[in-house]
């Protein structure tokens, strides 16, 4: 029986791309709106982005809140919500990477909710309204600047949750590739892998004859692979432009329209970040190859297709494609096993599995029929040193 494509697609985020895009801010945010400028650790003040944004918002009333973590915590964002309510903020402008964009979406909803903010993250409360949000992107990786998803961590309990808040989808996103000039290599490496796995999660399932979705996914993955192969050119304008647009397109919503998707790598990887503070991109590189080995039969056809169309392999086996993915990550200095990091917890596998059980992600099902036994094998393979095999 043929796969039936059925979906509704609407992405209202207006994107302004290019070196002169900051100038658009003045017309994108109502002049009479009181604006919260939300950002991270302060690098935007060092690289000039902060000054450019304020110059573009001359004449607007701007209240600043910095300190959003690379994995935004409920605790920090709760303080932000309090500031929004105290100052009667009317517009949220996130200036930063995916974490700041995620935080902006959360506070935009939480500011209009009188209950416990974790209700929004956990899905207990589904927001129907939010303050308007805009994003000035400084780190291409997550695509959060033009989608409705967000990730927030509750530090007190080491819980990291993905949630969706359509009312807080950014109304606009400013994508200026010039801001990448000050980014350290580690963040660019993380961004390449994060974006690549975003595409994989919407592609590596089974064939359904989706010519456009498959072709688009393969084009984005090939672009990211080319950028990795030419990482030495990362300071050039063309490299930066392609990186910023590829990362956006990886998770703007179009690749997964009407096709089977599988976010198991993300569901497992978030626990490594929550427990050990490992960069998100690196946790994905640690988990994904082992997940693919465990689910190789369910994903064999798409792995072989990926090997041909993305990595240019001739008649590849599924195992050869997994090896190519792993080599791709290693070329970007990514760990592909927990032992490649500075984490030396002999109980890591047990801790991660318990966290997955606690959060209801030990048996994700899906097309690969992930049960708890399969999940445990994946986690133990990724967190306990052993010989690897590719079939």
N, C-alpha and C positions, 0 to 999 in steps of 0.2 A: 504494500500500500504506500503511495507516495506521501511524503511529508507535506502537511498543509501549512503554508505560511499565513500566520494571522497575527497582526500587531497594529498598534496605534503609535504613531511617532510624532512628537512635537518637541522641539528644543528651542525654547524662547530666548536663550542666552545670546545676546548680541556680542559678537567678537570684533574687537578693533585690534588689528595686527600691524606691527611695524614700528620703526624708530620714532615716529611722531605721534604715537597713539596716546601718550599721556595727556596731550592737549585736549582730548575728547572728554576728559573727566568733568570739566566745567559745565558742559551741556548735558551730560548723562545724569548728574545728580542735581535735583532741584535746589536752587540757590537758597530757598527759605528752609531747607531741611537741615536739622542738626545732625552732624555726621560723627559716627564713631570710627576712628582710624585704628584698626586692629592689626597688630603685627607681632612678630616673634621676638627673637633675642636681641634685636637692635642692629643687625647687619645692614638694614636699609638706611640707617643713618651714616654708616661708614661708606657705602657705595654710591651715595647721592640720590637714591630712589626716594627717600623720605622728603628731601628738599624739593625734588621735582613734583611729587604728589601735592605737597602743600602749596607750591607755586601755582599748580593747576587749579587748586581749590581756593585760591585767593578770593575773599568775599564770602566764603562759606564759614559757618561756625563749626569748628572741628574739635572734638574731644579725643584724646589719644589713650590707648590701652595697649601696652606692650607686654611681652613675656609669655606668649603662647608657645608651648613646647613643641618639639618635632613630632611628638605623639601627644596631641592636646589632651589635657586632663580635665575631668569634670570639675575638680577643685579650682583650677585657674579660671575656667570658663564661668563658673558660678560667680566668682568675683567680678568678672566682666558683666554678667547679667545684672548684678547689683548696681554697677556703675551706669548701665544703660537705663535702668529704672530711675535711679537718682537724678540723672542728667536729662531725662526725657528725650533720649536719642530717637531719631526718626529714620536714620539710614545707616546701614552697616557697610563699611568699606574695608575688606580684608586685603592687606598688602603683604604678600609672602607666597609660600608654596602651598602644597596641598593641605598641610596641617592647619594653616591659617584660614584657608578657604573652608575646611571642615568646621573649624571653630566658629567662623562667621555664620555658617548655616545654623549651627546649634543655637548660638546666642540669639539669633534672629527669631527663632521659634520659642526658646525658653523665656525670652523677655515678655512674651504675651501669654505665658502659662503660669498659673499660680501654684501648681503642684510641684512635686519633686522633679527636678530636671532629668534625673535618670529614667523617669518614665518615658521620656522621648527617645532616649538611646535604646532602652530595652524593648520598645514597641508597645508598652502599656498604654501610652498616650500617642495618638496619631495626630499631629498638628494639621489644622485646616487653614491656618493663617500664620504669617511671619512678617517681620519688618523687611523692607526691601534690602537686597544684598547686591554688592558689586565686588569684583575682585581685580586687583592688579597683581598679575602673576610674576613672581621672581624666580621660581624654581620649577621647570617643566618636569613632570613625573606622573602625577596622579590623574590628571584630567578633571579634578574636582571643580575647576573654575567654570565648567559648563555642564555639570551633571547634578543630580539631586541627592547623591550619596554623601555620606560622611562617616568618619570613624572617631570615636571618643573613648578615652581610657579613664576608668575610675581607679585612681592611684591607690586608694585605701584597700581595694580588694583585688588589684591586679587584673581587672576585667577590661578587655578591649573589645568594643562592639561596633559592628557596621550597621547603619540605619539609613533610612531614606526619608527625606523631607521635601517633597515637590514644591510646597509653598516657598521654600527658601532657596530654590535653584537661583543662582546668580542672574540678575537681569542683564548684566554685561560683564565682559572680561577684557581687560587690557593685556595684550600679549606683545611685549616689546623685547625682542631677542637681545637687545643691547645689555639688558640687566644681567645676563648670564656671564658677563665679563669677569665678575668678581667671585663666581662660584668655585669652590674647591673641587678638585677632580673627584673626590669621594662622592659628592652630591650628584655630579653628572653621571657617574657610574651607577649609583643607586637609581637615578631617574631612568636611565636606559633600560635597566632590568625591570623596574617597576612597570614601565609602559609595555615592555615586551610580554611580561606575564599577564598583564591586563588583556592583551590580545589573545594570548594562548587560552585563557580561561573561557573565552567566547568562541574558540575555534577548535580546540583539541577535544572533541567529543566523538561524533561519527558523521559520515557523509549524509547530507540530506538534499543534495543538488542545489545548494544556494550559491549560484554563480557569482552574484554581486557581493554577498557577505564574505564568501571565501576569498574572492579576488581582492576585496578591500583589505581584509585581514592580512593576507599574504603580502600585499603592497606595503602596509604599515610595518609588518615584521621585517621585510627586506630592507626598508628604509632604516630601521633601528639597527639591524645587523651591519649595514653599510656605515652608519655613524660610528659603531663600535670598531669596525675594521679601520676606520680613518680617525680614530680618537686623537691622533696627533694634530688634526686640523681643528680641534675644538675651539680655538680662539678666532677662527675665521667666521665671517658673517654668514656664509652659506650653511656651514655646519650648524650654527646656532639657530638659524631660521628653521631648518629641517627638524632639528631636535624639538624645538618648542611646538611646532605644528604636529609632528608625529605623536608626541605624548598626549596632546589634546585629542587627536583623532582616535587614539587607542581606547579612550573611554568616554566618548561623547554620546554613546548610545547606539550608534548606527551599525556597528559590526555585529552585535548580538540580536538584531531585529528578527524575530520569528524563528530563530534557530535554537537548538539545544545548547545550553551553556553549563559550565561546571566550575564553581568557585571554591572547590575543595582546598586548593593550594593556599588561597588566602585565609580560609577558615582555620587552617592548621597553623599557618605561619604567624598569625597575629598573636598566638600564645607565646611564641619565642620572644616577641617584642615586649609583651606585657610582663613576662617573667624575668627576662634578662636584659631588656633595654637594647637589643640588637636592632640595627637599622632595618626598616621595613623591606627595602629592596634586597638586603642580604638574607633576611629570613625566607623570602620567596625563593632565592637561589638555593638555599639549604634544603627546602622541602620539595620543590617541584620535581627534580630528577628522580627522587625516590618514589614519589607518588606515581610518576609515569611508569616506572619499572613495575610497580605493584599492579597497576591498572592497564598494562600494556596490551592485553587482548582486547579489552573494550575500546581502546583508543588506537589500535594498530593501523587501521585504514587512514585515519587523519594524520597520524605520525608519519606514515610513509608519504602521504601527500605533502606534508610540511617539509620533509627531507628533500623532495624533488623541487618544490616550488619556492621554498625559502632559502634552503642551504645549497641548492644546486647539486645535490647528490644524484648519482645515476643508479636507478633501481635500488634505493636504500631500504634496509630493513627498519622496522620500528626502533630497534635497539641502536642502530647507527644514528638515527635522528636524535635519540636521547643523548647519545655521546656528543653529538654536534651541539646540542643545547648546552650541555655541561661545559664543553670547550669554549663556547661563546661567553659563558659566565666567567670562566677562569681568565679569559683574555681581558676582562674588566676588573680583575683582582677581587672577584666575588668568592666568598666561601661556598662550597657545595656540600658541606657537612659541618655539623656543629663543632667538630674537633678543629676546623679551620679558623675558629674564632678564639677569643680569650676566655670563653666560658669553659670551666673545668668541673662542672657538677656531675658526679657519677650517677646521680639520680634524675638527670634532666629528662630522660624519656618518660619516667614514671610521673614526674611533675607535669609535663606537657599533657600526657594522656589524662591525668586527673582533671586538669583544667578543661580539656575538651569534653570530658564527661560532665563536669559541673555546668558547662555552658551549653550543653545539648548538642555538641558537634562531634561526638565520638562515632556516630553512625549516620553519615550524611546521605546514604542511598545514592540517588542519581543514576545515570546511565551505566556507571561502573559498579553499581551496587555496593557502595562502600559501607561495610558493616564495621562493628567495633574491632573485629579481628584483623581486618585489612588495615584499618586506621592505625592500630597498634604496631603492625609490621612496618608501616611507613615511618612512624615516629621513631621506632627503635632503630631502623636502618639509618635515618637521618641524624640521630643523636648518639648512637653507639657505634664506635669504630668497627668496621668489618669490611670484608672484600665485596666489591660491587660486581654485578653481572649485568650485561645487556643482552637481551634475547632477540 
